[in-house]
Amino acid sequence: MGIIGWIVLGLLAGAVAKILLPGRDPGGVLGTWLFGVAGAFLGGWLSAKFLDRPVQHQFFDAATWISAIAGALVLLIGYRILFGDSRDRRPRRR
């Protein structure tokens, strides 16, 4: 699977992660796509490094999809823990 396949997988994994973890995140659709693409690469790396299960070179492999979605979820949860929803923390002007 080439780089274009990973990007497409990441876009879809980001959308699935956003469905599984709804809420207001800055960045909108573009942010979701970036989390998905980065999560796909992170999930593939974590799967190969720590689970001793290298990602297959097939687009429709279940392990590839699970690792990509898990990576996107990890990034999204980490982002929310670190930054939260900064729009709610601003003091209101009267």
Secondary structure, 3 states (H helix, E strand, C coil): CCHHHHHHHHHHHHHHHHHHCCCCCCCHHHHHHHHHHHHHHHHHHHHHHHCCCCCCCCCCCHHHHHHHHHHHHHHHHHHHHHHCCHHHHCCCCC
